[in-house]
Amino acid sequence: MKIAFVGKGGSGKTTLSSLFVRHLAASGAPVVAVDADINQHLGATLGLEETVAAALPAMGERLPLIKDYLRGSNPRIASAETMIKTTPPGEGSRLLRVGEANPVYDACARPVELDGGTIRLMVTGPFTEADVGVACYHSKTGAVELCLNHLVDGRSEYVVVDMTAGSDSFASGLFTRFDITFLVAEPTRKGVSVYRQYKEYARDFGVALKVVGNKVQGQDDIDFLRAEVGDDLLVTVGHSDWVRAMEKGRPPRFEFLEEANRRSLHTLQSAADATYELRDWERYTRQMVQFHLKNAASWGNAKTGADLTEQVDPGFVLGESPMATA
């Protein structure tokens, strides 16, 4: 399952996504975690030293390698240089799978050992001083979108993406690439404002959106969130001494996380697992084509000097058994 964590800055989405990754790893599930936030903190919250986290290979800097590998022998793509972040796969394209070994993981992913398991961690790379005034952060998250467009994940396999704060992900089609999106909200008016934005923007795209109430201190907070988001409120998370110790760099073993918070993580996993039966690979493929055509007309054709509409394989449907039909 492909899972996104979103929310306003400071809501705790990176902390919760890291807890969810730890929970999945402890269950023995294959996990690829991706830090797609402009503030790159997922590695540190998973226990890496700051210097080690800062040295992780940036996907954005390895985009030519990613494009060249995913292009494969697809005859509709003249060269890797003509691929953009929305280029969809077609017959001959190489696809990514969660548990396999491939050159993209070799170049961009690093193993992180957690209590009870090992996950793969990938990062977009930070927004650097050299980027100021000449680039937008979506030029880096484009590598994530391209990989998700070519990713085939199965039951009990997980890709967890810590997204950039707020509603910035709507600047691309990246928000449609997930089976479920967990929006982390504090029980305040500002906390639920991003939910309203996200709900409105995602309304016409079939996005499965659930709210995770964070920093909840009592029934009054729960009642507030329920009144603001209704049935979209999936679960709430309260104070955690385990998290406080983790933030100080001294986390206990994950098995000592508070029982109430462990139950909340189980609820998140159950909600993610339930989306497997609802998958619509045809819609998933149709949406990536829709955003590709939009980007091609807006800027892609001009930038590459090619007609990128020709990259669309009209008979190809991504899935666990990808097929191209007449």
PAMI-23330 format. One line per 3 residues: for each residue y, x, z of N, C-alpha, C. Coordinates in steps of 0.2 Angstrom, whole numbers, plus 5000, padded with zeros to 4 digits. Atoms other than C-alpha are relative to their C-alpha. Last residue first. Example, Ala and Ser with C-alpha at 12.3 -4.5 7.8 and 13.67 -1.06 7.14 Angstrom:
<mikes>
4994,4996,4999,4995,5068,5036,5005,4996,5003 ~ 4994,5004,5000,4978,5062,5039,5006,5004,5000 .
</mikes>
This chain:
<mikes>
4997,5001,5006,4983,4975,4860,5006,4995,5001 ~ 5003,5005,5005,4979,4980,4877,5004,4999,4994 ~ 4995,5002,5005,4982,4995,4888,4996,4996,4995 .
5003,5002,5007,4973,4996,4904,5006,4999,4995 ~ 4994,5001,5005,4976,5004,4921,4997,4998,4993 ~ 5004,4998,5006,4960,5001,4933,5005,4999,4994 .
5005,4995,4997,4969,5002,4950,4995,5002,4994 ~ 5004,5003,4995,4984,4994,4941,4995,5005,5002 ~ 5002,4995,4995,4998,4998,4928,4995,4996,5005 .
4999,5003,4994,4998,4986,4913,4997,5005,5005 ~ 5003,4996,4994,5000,4994,4896,5002,4996,5006 ~ 5006,5003,4998,5002,4982,4880,4997,5004,5007 .
5000,5007,4999,5020,4984,4877,4994,4997,5003 ~ 5006,5002,5003,5021,5003,4879,4998,4993,5002 ~ 5004,5006,4997,5039,5006,4883,4994,4998,4996 .
5005,4998,4995,5045,5023,4878,4996,4995,5003 ~ 5006,4999,5003,5053,5016,4862,4995,5003,5005 ~ 5004,5006,5001,5066,5008,4872,4994,5001,4997 .
5005,5000,4995,5072,5026,4876,4996,4993,5001 ~ 5000,5007,4998,5081,5028,4860,4994,4999,5005 ~ 5006,5003,5003,5085,5046,4861,5000,4993,5001 .
4999,5000,5008,5101,5057,4863,4994,4997,4997 ~ 5006,4996,5003,5095,5060,4881,5001,5001,4993 ~ 5001,4993,4997,5112,5056,4890,4994,5004,4996 .
4995,4996,5001,5117,5042,4878,4999,5007,5003 ~ 5000,4998,5007,5101,5034,4878,5005,5005,4998 ~ 5006,4996,5002,5099,5034,4897,5000,5002,4993 .
4998,4993,5000,5117,5028,4901,4994,5004,4998 ~ 4994,4998,4996,5118,5009,4902,5002,5007,4999 ~ 4994,5003,5003,5106,5004,4888,5006,5003,5003 .
5000,4997,5007,5092,5015,4894,5007,4998,4997 ~ 4997,4993,4999,5096,5010,4912,5000,5004,4993 ~ 4994,5000,4998,5093,4992,4908,5004,5007,5001 .
4996,5002,5006,5078,4995,4897,5007,4999,5002 ~ 5000,4995,5005,5070,5005,4911,5005,4998,4995 ~ 4995,4995,4998,5075,4992,4924,5000,5006,4996 .
4994,5004,4999,5065,4978,4915,5006,5005,5002 ~ 4997,5000,5007,5051,4990,4911,5007,4997,5000 ~ 4998,4994,5002,5049,4993,4929,5002,5001,4993 .
4993,4998,4997,5050,4975,4933,5002,5007,4998 ~ 4995,5003,5003,5036,4971,4920,5007,5001,5003 ~ 4999,4996,5006,5024,4984,4927,5006,4997,4996 .
4997,4994,4998,5026,4976,4945,5001,5004,4993 ~ 4993,5000,4998,5025,4959,4938,5002,5007,5001 ~ 4997,5002,5007,5008,4963,4928,5008,4999,5002 .
4998,4994,5004,5002,4972,4944,5004,4999,4993 ~ 5000,5002,5007,5003,4957,4954,5002,5006,4996 ~ 4997,4996,5005,4997,4961,4972,5000,4997,4993 .
4995,5003,5003,4994,4947,4984,5003,5004,4994 ~ 5003,5006,5004,4978,4952,4990,5005,4997,4996 ~ 5005,4998,5005,4985,4969,4995,4997,4995,4996 .
4997,5001,5007,5000,4961,5004,4995,5002,4994 ~ 5001,5007,5003,4989,4957,5019,5003,5000,4993 ~ 5007,5001,5002,4987,4976,5023,4999,4993,4996 .
5000,4996,5006,5006,4978,5025,4993,4999,4997 ~ 4995,5003,5005,5007,4964,5037,4999,5004,4994 ~ 5003,5007,5002,4992,4970,5047,5004,4997,4994 .
5006,4998,5005,4999,4988,5047,4997,4993,4998 ~ 4997,4998,5007,5016,4981,5054,4994,5002,4995 ~ 4998,5006,5004,5006,4971,5067,5003,5002,4994 .
5006,5004,5002,4996,4986,5073,5003,4994,4996 ~ 5002,4996,5006,5013,4996,5075,4994,4997,4996 ~ 4995,5001,5006,5019,4982,5086,4998,5003,4994 .
5002,5006,5003,5003,4983,5096,5005,4998,4995 ~ 5006,4999,5004,5006,5001,5099,4998,4994,4997 ~ 4997,4997,5006,5024,4997,5105,4994,5002,4995 .
4996,5005,5004,5017,4986,5118,5002,5002,4993 ~ 5004,5005,5003,5004,4998,5123,5003,4995,4996 ~ 5000,5006,4996,5017,5012,5126,4995,4995,4996 .
4995,5005,5002,5013,5028,5116,4999,4993,5004 ~ 4997,5002,4994,5000,5039,5126,5007,4995,4998 ~ 5004,5005,4997,4988,5040,5111,5004,4997,5006 .
4998,5006,5002,5002,5049,5102,4996,4994,5003 ~ 5005,5002,5006,5000,5064,5112,5001,4993,4999 ~ 5007,5000,4998,5016,5068,5122,4995,4998,4994 .
5004,5006,5001,5032,5072,5112,4993,5001,5004 ~ 5006,5000,4995,5042,5086,5119,4996,4994,5000 ~ 5004,4995,5002,5056,5089,5106,4994,5001,5004 .
4998,4994,4997,5069,5079,5115,4996,5006,4998 ~ 4993,4999,5002,5068,5065,5102,5002,5007,5004 ~ 5001,4997,5007,5049,5065,5105,5007,5002,4998 .
5003,4993,5000,5052,5063,5124,4999,5003,4993 ~ 4995,4996,4997,5064,5048,5121,4997,5007,5001 ~ 4995,4998,5005,5051,5041,5109,5005,5004,5003 .
5004,4995,5005,5037,5042,5122,5005,5002,4995 ~ 5000,4993,4997,5049,5034,5135,4997,5005,4995 ~ 5006,4996,5000,5050,5019,5123,5002,5007,5003 .
4999,4993,4998,5063,5005,5124,4993,5004,5001 ~ 4995,4998,4994,5059,4990,5115,5000,5007,5001 ~ 5002,4994,4996,5051,4985,5098,5005,5002,5005 .
4995,4997,4996,5051,4968,5090,4997,5006,5003 ~ 5001,4997,4994,5040,4960,5077,5006,5003,5003 ~ 5008,4999,4999,5039,4950,5061,4999,5002,5007 .
5001,4996,4994,5057,4942,5060,4992,5001,5001 ~ 5001,4993,5002,5057,4935,5043,4999,5005,5005 ~ 5007,4998,5001,5053,4918,5050,4999,5007,4998 .
5006,5005,5001,5071,4916,5055,4993,5003,5000 ~ 5004,4998,5006,5084,4930,5052,4994,4995,4999 ~ 4996,4997,5005,5099,4926,5063,4995,5001,4993 .
4995,5004,5003,5092,4914,5075,5003,5002,4994 ~ 5003,5006,5003,5076,4924,5077,5005,4995,4997 ~ 5003,4998,5006,5086,4940,5080,4997,4994,4996 .
4994,4999,5005,5097,4931,5093,4997,5002,4993 ~ 4997,5006,5002,5082,4924,5102,5005,5001,4995 ~ 5005,5003,5004,5073,4941,5103,5003,4994,4997 .
5000,4996,5006,5089,4949,5110,4995,4997,4995 ~ 4994,5002,5003,5090,4935,5123,5001,5004,4993 ~ 5001,5006,5004,5071,4938,5127,5007,4998,4996 .
5002,5005,4997,5074,4956,5132,5000,4994,4996 ~ 5001,4999,4992,5079,4973,5129,4998,4994,5003 ~ 5000,5007,4997,5076,4975,5110,4999,5001,5007 .
4995,4999,4994,5081,4992,5103,5001,4993,5004 ~ 5000,4994,4996,5073,4987,5087,5005,5001,5005 ~ 4995,4999,4995,5069,4971,5078,4999,5006,5004 .
5002,4997,4994,5058,4974,5063,5006,5000,5005 ~ 4996,4997,4996,5062,4962,5049,4997,5002,5006 ~ 5001,5001,4993,5051,4958,5035,5004,5004,5004 .
4996,4997,4995,5054,4958,5016,4999,4997,5007 ~ 5002,5002,4994,5042,4955,5002,5003,5003,5006 ~ 5001,4995,4995,5052,4957,4987,4998,4997,5006 .
5006,5001,4997,5049,4944,4973,4999,5006,5006 ~ 5005,4995,5003,5063,4950,4962,4994,5000,5004 ~ 5003,5002,5007,5076,4936,4962,4994,5005,4998 .
5003,5007,5000,5080,4936,4981,4996,4999,4993 ~ 5007,5000,5002,5081,4955,4982,4997,4993,4999 ~ 5001,4996,5006,5100,4956,4982,4993,5000,4998 .
4997,5002,5006,5102,4942,4994,4999,5003,4994 ~ 5003,5006,5002,5089,4947,5006,5003,4997,4994 ~ 5006,4998,5004,5096,4965,5006,4996,4993,4998 .
4999,4997,5006,5113,4959,5010,4994,5001,4996 ~ 4998,5006,5004,5108,4947,5024,5002,5003,4993 ~ 5005,5004,5002,5097,4961,5031,5003,4994,4996 .
5004,4997,5005,5111,4973,5031,4994,4996,4997 ~ 4996,5000,5006,5122,4962,5041,4996,5003,4994 ~ 5003,5004,5005,5108,4960,5054,5004,4999,4994 .
5007,4999,5001,5112,4975,5064,4997,4996,4995 ~ 5000,4995,5005,5131,4973,5062,4993,5001,4998 ~ 4998,5003,5006,5129,4956,5071,5000,5005,4994 .
4992,5000,5000,5119,4964,5085,5002,4997,4993 ~ 4998,5007,4999,5100,4963,5089,5008,5000,5001 ~ 4998,5000,4993,5096,4980,5080,5003,4993,5001 .
4994,5003,4998,5088,4978,5063,5001,5000,5008 ~ 4999,4999,4993,5074,4988,5054,5007,4998,5002 ~ 4993,4999,4998,5070,4981,5038,5001,5000,5007 .
4998,5001,4993,5052,4983,5033,5007,5002,5001 ~ 4994,4996,4997,5049,4982,5015,5001,4997,5007 ~ 4996,5004,4994,5032,4976,5008,5005,5005,5002 .
5003,5006,4999,5022,4980,4992,5003,4996,5006 ~ 5004,5000,4993,5035,4992,4987,4996,4993,5000 ~ 5006,4996,5001,5042,4997,4970,4995,5000,5006 .
5006,5004,5002,5055,4984,4969,4994,5003,5000 ~ 5002,5005,4995,5068,4993,4979,4995,4995,4998 ~ 5005,4997,4995,5067,5008,4968,4998,4994,5005 .
5005,5005,4999,5075,4998,4953,4995,5002,5006 ~ 5006,4998,5005,5091,5008,4955,4995,4994,5001 ~ 4997,4996,5005,5108,5006,4964,4995,5002,4994 .
5000,5005,5005,5099,4993,4975,5004,5003,4994 ~ 5006,5000,5004,5093,5007,4986,5001,4995,4994 ~ 4999,4995,5005,5111,5009,4993,4994,5000,4995 .
5002,5003,5006,5109,4993,5003,5000,5005,4994 ~ 4996,5006,5003,5111,5001,5020,4996,4998,4994 ~ 4997,5005,4996,5103,5018,5024,5003,4995,4996 .
4994,4998,4997,5092,5029,5013,5003,4993,5003 ~ 4995,5001,5005,5074,5024,5012,5007,5002,5003 ~ 4994,5001,4996,5060,5031,5023,5006,5000,4995 .
4994,4997,5002,5045,5029,5011,5006,4998,5005 ~ 4995,5002,4996,5027,5026,5017,5007,5004,4998 ~ 4995,4996,5002,5013,5027,5004,5006,4997,5004 .
4993,5001,4998,4997,5021,5012,5005,5005,4997 ~ 4996,4994,5002,4979,5019,5006,5007,4999,5001 ~ 5000,4995,4994,4969,5006,5015,5002,5007,4998 .
5001,5003,4993,4966,4996,4999,4999,5006,5005 ~ 5005,5005,4999,4971,5006,4983,5000,4997,5007 ~ 5003,4999,4993,4986,5016,4977,4995,4994,5001 .
5006,5005,4999,4990,5019,4959,4997,5001,5006 ~ 5004,4999,4994,5007,5029,4957,4995,4994,5000 ~ 5006,4997,5003,5016,5031,4940,4994,5000,5006 .
5001,5004,5006,5031,5020,4944,4993,5002,4997 ~ 5003,5006,4999,5030,5027,4961,4999,4996,4994 ~ 5007,4999,4997,5032,5045,4955,4997,4993,5002 .
5005,4998,5005,5047,5040,4944,4993,5001,5002 ~ 5001,5006,5004,5056,5031,4958,4995,5001,4994 ~ 5005,5005,4996,5053,5045,4970,4999,4994,4996 .
5007,4997,5000,5060,5058,4957,4995,4995,5004 ~ 5003,5002,5006,5075,5046,4955,4993,5003,4999 ~ 5005,5005,4999,5079,5048,4973,4996,4998,4994 .
5006,4997,4996,5087,5064,4969,4995,4995,5001 ~ 5003,4995,5005,5099,5058,4955,4994,5003,5004 ~ 5006,5003,5004,5101,5043,4966,4997,5005,4995 .
5006,4999,4996,5111,5054,4979,4994,4997,4996 ~ 5002,5006,4995,5125,5055,4967,4993,5001,5002 ~ 5007,5003,5001,5131,5071,4958,5000,4994,5005 .
5003,4999,5007,5147,5081,4954,4993,4996,4999 ~ 4996,5000,5005,5159,5078,4968,4997,5000,4993 ~ 4994,5004,4998,5149,5084,4982,5004,5000,4994 .
5000,5006,5003,5132,5091,4975,5006,4996,5001 ~ 5000,4999,5007,5135,5109,4979,5000,4994,4996 ~ 4993,4999,5002,5138,5104,4997,5002,5001,4993 .
4997,4994,4998,5121,5098,4998,5007,5000,4998 ~ 4994,5000,5004,5113,5081,4998,5004,5006,5002 ~ 4993,5002,4997,5097,5085,5006,5005,4999,4995 .
4995,4994,4999,5080,5086,4997,5006,4997,5002 ~ 4996,5000,5006,5069,5071,4990,5005,5007,5000 ~ 4993,5001,4998,5056,5075,5003,5004,5000,4994 .
4995,4998,5006,5037,5074,5002,5007,4998,5002 ~ 4993,5001,4999,5025,5074,5017,5003,5002,4994 ~ 4996,4996,5005,5006,5073,5015,5007,4998,5001 .
4997,5004,5005,4997,5067,5031,5003,5005,4995 ~ 4996,4996,5004,4984,5075,5043,5003,4996,4994 ~ 5000,5000,5008,4975,5066,5056,5005,5004,4997 .
5005,5004,5003,4971,5063,5075,5000,5000,4992 ~ 5006,5002,4996,4987,5068,5082,4995,4996,4996 ~ 4998,5005,4994,4998,5074,5068,4994,4999,5004 .
5006,5002,4995,4995,5089,5056,5003,4996,5005 ~ 4997,5000,4993,5008,5089,5042,4995,4998,5004 ~ 5004,5003,4995,5002,5094,5024,5003,5001,5007 .
5003,4996,4996,5015,5098,5011,4997,4997,5006 ~ 5002,5003,4993,5020,5089,4996,4997,5006,5004 ~ 4995,5004,4996,5031,5094,4981,4998,4998,5007 .
4993,4997,5000,5023,5108,4971,5004,4996,5005 ~ 5000,4993,4998,5005,5105,4975,5007,5003,5000 ~ 5001,4999,4993,5007,5086,4976,5001,5008,5002 .
4995,5003,4997,5014,5086,4958,5000,5001,5008 ~ 4995,4995,5000,5001,5098,4952,5007,4997,5003 ~ 4997,5000,5007,4987,5086,4957,5006,5005,5001 .
4997,4994,5001,4974,5084,4971,5003,5000,4993 ~ 5002,4994,5004,4969,5067,4975,5004,5006,5000 ~ 5004,4995,4997,4971,5055,4990,4998,5006,4995 .
4998,4997,4994,4986,5045,4985,4996,5006,5003 ~ 5004,5004,4995,4983,5043,4967,5001,5003,5006 ~ 5001,4997,4994,4996,5048,4953,4995,4996,5005 .
4998,5004,4994,4995,5043,4935,4998,5004,5006 ~ 5004,4998,4994,4995,5054,4919,5003,4996,5006 ~ 4996,4998,4994,5002,5045,4904,4995,5002,5006 .
4999,4992,5000,4991,5044,4889,5003,5003,5006 ~ 5006,4997,5002,4993,5025,4887,5001,5007,4999 ~ 5003,5003,5006,5009,5020,4895,4993,5004,4999 .
5006,4996,5003,5019,5025,4911,4997,4995,4994 ~ 5006,5003,4998,5037,5018,4913,4994,5004,4997 ~ 5005,5000,5005,5052,5029,4912,4994,4997,5002 .
5003,5007,5001,5064,5023,4926,4994,5000,4995 ~ 5004,5002,4993,5069,5040,4933,4996,4994,4999 ~ 4995,5001,4995,5073,5047,4915,4996,4997,5006 .
5002,5004,4994,5061,5055,4903,5006,4999,5004 ~ 4997,5007,5001,5069,5062,4887,4997,4995,5005 ~ 4992,5000,5000,5068,5080,4893,5002,4993,4999 .
4998,5001,4993,5049,5078,4896,5008,4999,5001 ~ 5000,4994,4996,5047,5077,4877,5002,4998,5008 ~ 4999,4994,5004,5044,5064,4864,5000,5006,5003 .
4995,4996,4997,5037,5050,4875,5001,5007,4997 ~ 4993,5003,5001,5029,5037,4865,5005,5004,5003 ~ 4996,4999,5006,5014,5048,4862,5007,4997,4999 .
4997,5007,5002,5009,5048,4880,5004,5001,4994 ~ 5001,5000,5007,4998,5064,4881,5003,4994,4997 ~ 5007,5000,5003,5003,5068,4899,5000,5001,4993 .
5000,5002,5007,5021,5062,4903,4993,5001,4997 ~ 5001,5008,5001,5017,5062,4921,5000,4998,4993 ~ 5006,5002,4998,5015,5081,4922,4998,4993,4998 .
5005,4997,5005,5030,5086,4912,4993,4998,5001 ~ 4999,5004,5006,5041,5073,4922,4994,5003,4995 ~ 5003,5007,4999,5035,5080,4939,5000,4997,4993 .
5007,5000,4999,5038,5098,4933,4997,4993,5001 ~ 5003,4998,5007,5055,5094,4926,4993,5001,5001 ~ 5001,5005,5004,5059,5085,4943,4998,5002,4993 .
5006,4999,5004,5056,5099,4954,4998,4995,4995 ~ 4999,4994,5003,5073,5101,4962,4994,5002,4995 ~ 4994,5001,5005,5074,5082,4965,5000,5007,4996 .
5002,5003,5006,5057,5083,4974,5005,5001,4994 ~ 4997,5006,5002,5063,5096,4987,4998,4997,4993 ~ 4998,5000,5008,5051,5108,4993,5003,4994,4998 .
5005,5004,5004,5051,5108,5013,5002,5000,4992 ~ 5003,4995,5006,5062,5123,5019,4995,4996,4996 ~ 4995,4999,5005,5073,5111,5030,4997,5004,4994 .
4998,5006,5003,5058,5104,5039,5005,5001,4994 ~ 5005,5002,5005,5052,5121,5043,5001,4994,4996 ~ 5000,4995,5005,5069,5127,5050,4994,4998,4995 .
4995,5001,5005,5070,5111,5060,5000,5004,4994 ~ 4994,4996,4998,5053,5113,5068,5006,4999,4994 ~ 4999,4994,5003,5041,5099,5062,5006,5003,5003 .
5002,4995,4996,5036,5085,5074,5001,5007,4997 ~ 5008,4999,5000,5035,5070,5063,4998,5006,5004 ~ 5003,5005,4995,5053,5066,5069,4992,5000,4999 .
4999,4998,4993,5058,5083,5061,4997,4994,5005 ~ 5004,4994,4998,5050,5079,5045,5001,5002,5007 ~ 5007,5002,4999,5058,5062,5044,4996,5006,5002 .
5002,5000,4993,5076,5068,5047,4992,4999,5001 ~ 5007,4998,5000,5083,5071,5029,4998,5002,5007 ~ 5000,4996,4995,5100,5062,5029,4992,5001,5002 .
4996,4995,5001,5101,5055,5012,5001,5005,5006 ~ 4994,5001,4997,5085,5046,5015,5005,5006,4999 ~ 4995,5002,5005,5071,5047,5003,5007,4998,5003 .
4993,5001,4998,5059,5055,5015,5005,5000,4995 ~ 4994,4997,5004,5042,5052,5008,5006,4999,5004 ~ 4994,5002,4997,5025,5050,5018,5006,5003,4996 .
4994,4996,5003,5009,5050,5009,5006,4998,5003 ~ 4993,5002,5000,4995,5043,5020,5004,5006,4996 ~ 4996,4995,5004,4976,5043,5019,5007,4998,4999 .
4998,5002,5007,4970,5032,5033,5003,5006,4997 ~ 5004,4996,5005,4961,5041,5048,5002,4998,4993 ~ 5006,5004,5002,4967,5028,5061,4996,5003,4995 .
5004,5001,4995,4978,5041,5069,4994,4996,4999 ~ 5004,4993,5000,4986,5045,5053,4995,5000,5005 ~ 5005,5001,5006,4991,5026,5051,4996,5007,5000 .
5005,5006,4998,4999,5026,5069,4995,5000,4994 ~ 5004,4997,4995,5008,5043,5065,4994,4995,5002 ~ 5004,4995,5003,5015,5036,5049,4995,5003,5005 .
5004,5004,5005,5021,5020,5058,4995,5005,4997 ~ 5005,5002,4995,5029,5031,5072,4994,4996,4996 ~ 5004,4994,4998,5038,5041,5058,4994,4997,5005 .
5004,4998,5005,5044,5025,5050,4995,5006,5002 ~ 5005,5005,5000,5050,5018,5067,4995,5002,4994 ~ 5004,5000,4995,5060,5034,5070,4994,4995,4999 .
5004,4993,5001,5067,5035,5053,4995,5000,5006 ~ 5005,5001,5005,5072,5016,5054,4996,5006,4999 ~ 5006,4997,4997,5081,5018,5071,4994,5000,4994 .
5004,5005,4998,5096,5007,5067,4993,5002,5003 ~ 5001,5000,4993,5107,5022,5067,4996,4994,5002 ~ 5000,4993,4996,5112,5020,5049,5000,4999,5007 .
4994,4997,4999,5108,5002,5043,5000,5007,5003 ~ 4996,5003,4995,5091,4997,5038,5006,5004,5000 ~ 4993,5001,5001,5076,5001,5027,5004,4998,5006 .
4996,5002,4994,5058,5006,5029,5007,5001,4998 ~ 4993,4997,4999,5048,5005,5013,5003,4998,5007 ~ 4996,5003,4995,5029,5003,5011,5007,5003,5001 .
4993,4996,5000,5018,5006,4996,5005,4996,5005 ~ 4994,5004,5000,5000,5000,5000,5006,5004,5000 .
</mikes>
